[in-house]
Amino acid sequence: MPARSGQEYVESLKKCAPNVYLEGRRVVDVTAEPVFQEPIRATAEQYDMQLDPAYREVMTYPSPTTGHPVSTSFLIPHTREELVKKRKHFKLRADHNFGFMGRAPDFMNQFVTGWHLMAGRFARAGARFGENATRYYEHVRERDLFLTHMLINPQIDRSKTSAQQEDPFLHLGRVGETGDGIVVRGAKMLGTMAPVTEEVAVIPFGGVPPGDDAYALAFAIPTSTPGLTFICRETVSPLPRSRFDHPLSSRFEEMDCIAVFEDVLVPWDRVMVDGSLGSGEIINTLGADFNALLNMQTSARMLSQLEFFCGLAMRLADAIGITGFLHVQEKLGEMLSQMEIARAVFYGAEAMAQRLDNGVWVPGGHGLRAFHLQSGKIYSRFVEIVQTLAAGGFFYAPSEADLANPEVRPMIDKFVRGRAGISAEERIALFKLAWDATGETFGQRMAQYVRFYSGDPIRLTAGFYMQYDKAPLLEIVERALGRREGERIPVSPDDPAGAIPYQPDTRGMAGTYATGSLPTRQDQRG
Ligand SMILES: Cc1cc2nc3c(=O)[nH]c(=O)nc-3n(C[C@H](O)[C@H](O)[C@H](O)COP(=O)(O)OP(=O)(O)OC[C@H]3O[C@@H](n4cnc5c(N)ncnc54)[C@H](O)[C@@H]3O)c2cc1C
């Protein structure tokens, strides 16, 4: 099936029937569950967009196997133009929801594209594992499936390795194998959107410590696989939820879950790393160079969100006549300058794009990675500024129902309005949008998402320092110390990509944390 429509996605989901628990009850048909209606609708909109003549050109490309249009998220760029097409696709998808959907289908589409690009490394434990990665990528691409992923072990006791936990199958681990596949048991967090997806991909993140080979598992299975249960958190968008009162949270909630695997059989053709002896080493050295393309997707989302926040803050400030104050201008200028830096990084990485030895084009430099590492802080600051500018204005924004009540409407129109020319309805709508984004439980979850969606920012940033090629910067200091007298000052190159050769990353997404931060085999409280 080529790139599919929203309706086709919903029909497929209906047949899927994963085992989902929500607020104390089992959800028999996720497509009929009120809490999931809006996430499903928002996702379906994304599928429909790719068939829309206005977007089709950007959002699809001919499948290498069938020639039918498939999502551009699966495109492996072999030219700079294809990289640009991919960027346009990711940005368009992010703009659809103002960056409030981190786990729309394109994220995992790119993720499994990365698995395919790493097929040779999975194959180190046997050719079939590499073939599985490629076959799975094609499977998802040709069926346009919606995936969730679960990379993290539940916290339980972070001072211990998985094998050291009180029960060896608290963290998801390998129980054994049969002729049909491997059997896995235990839990994984945090499957965003899992109830409304069709497949779940699993791979460890952050590094596998010595002795934890049985937990070094990479595989993908349908969410409806027997033995697999998803337990959802409480909704952050309790129903009923008016679109006027909650313009974002009424549309874009992304449900999160823990997944419990009770002796789940993973068929051999869905296994990329099987948890046998030596699997930890494979995971730890998979290489993260495929992340360069994933970073495009996540940066597009982040940039869309920063653009949204800038527009919102300026509209909000204008609505109550505070844009003439110097400190307000300074804060708005701060937001705009952060956003412009982000834009320069986002588009600049493309200008520095490089062709790898395998012919794949990736964004150049380390800017997108650096942007990712700083995005949590930038986002928190944007939230703080919007809240500072809005102050108490959030809390006299009556509801849509109040606006409809003729008894209070005249009072609202008179006293709840903004500066001259800004009606009460307009001011209320803006402040509700701002509260939804920054103050509602939905907004709080989003801030936590931005901080943690792709790992622990503290260990990731430390890892960035540890892995960074520091020599050119240290060389500058040597020159300043007068130890390079007579040597020419390097002239910055015409082609920045030529000057910063892309260094394929050997750590792997599993090894992005510094080794020193992994729990050891010894009980640290010991
Ligand atoms: C809203 C949201 C959605 C998410 N969606 C997904 C998803 O779809 N799929 C998915 O797989 N994951 C998802 N995640 C999980 C995310 O990947 C993790 O939250 C992230 O990797 C951090 O791990 P953790 O939450 O287990 O924190 P922990 O690793 O438990 O860290 C907790 C605290 O302890 C510190 N700490 C813990 N261990 C160490 C150590 N060894 N050394 C130093 N400091 C340490 C950390 O710095 C942090 O301050 C999501 C997270 C959020 C918040």
The ligand as a Gaussian input file, in Angstrom:
#p B3LYP/6-31G(d) Opt

LIG

0 1
 C        6.745000      13.235000      27.799000
 C        7.768000      12.189000      27.495000
 C        7.594000      11.343000      26.407000
 C        8.523000      10.335000      26.144000
 N        8.314000       9.491000      25.074000
 C        9.158000       8.462000      24.889000
 C        8.932000       7.517000      23.833000
 O        8.009000       7.657000      23.031000
 N        9.760000       6.451000      23.748000
 C       10.795000       6.271000      24.616000
 O       11.506000       5.289000      24.484000
 N       11.042000       7.148000      25.607000
 C       10.254000       8.231000      25.766000
 N       10.495000       9.107000      26.778000
 C       11.478000       8.726000      27.791000
 C       12.747000       9.474000      27.690000
 O       13.532000       8.875000      26.712000
 C       13.377000       9.428000      29.077000
 O       12.577000      10.195000      29.934000
 C       14.776000       9.953000      29.058000
 O       15.600000       9.084000      28.328000
 C       15.345000      10.074000      30.474000
 O       15.256000       8.844000      31.117000
 P       14.437000       8.648000      32.461000
 O       13.166000       9.411000      32.341000
 O       14.379000       7.219000      32.741000
 O       15.309000       9.406000      33.550000
 P       16.449000       8.747000      34.429000
 O       17.483000       8.161000      33.550000
 O       15.850000       7.829000      35.421000
 O       17.013000      10.020000      35.152000
 C       16.378000      10.600000      36.297000
 C       17.350000      11.573000      36.941000
 O       18.465000      10.852000      37.476000
 C       19.677000      11.229000      36.853000
 N       20.400000       9.990000      36.549000
 C       19.855000       8.750000      36.377000
 N       20.807000       7.865000      36.106000
 C       21.975000       8.527000      36.074000
 C       23.313000       8.148000      35.826000
 N       23.627000       6.881000      35.536000
 N       24.258000       9.099000      35.834000
 C       23.942000      10.376000      36.101000
 N       22.680000      10.811000      36.358000
 C       21.713000       9.893000      36.347000
 C       19.291000      11.970000      35.581000
 O       20.223000      12.976000      35.229000
 C       17.920000      12.572000      35.932000
 O       18.084000      13.815000      36.559000
 C        9.629000      10.170000      27.004000
 C        9.829000      11.042000      28.084000
 C        8.924000      12.048000      28.320000
 C        9.167000      12.971000      29.491000

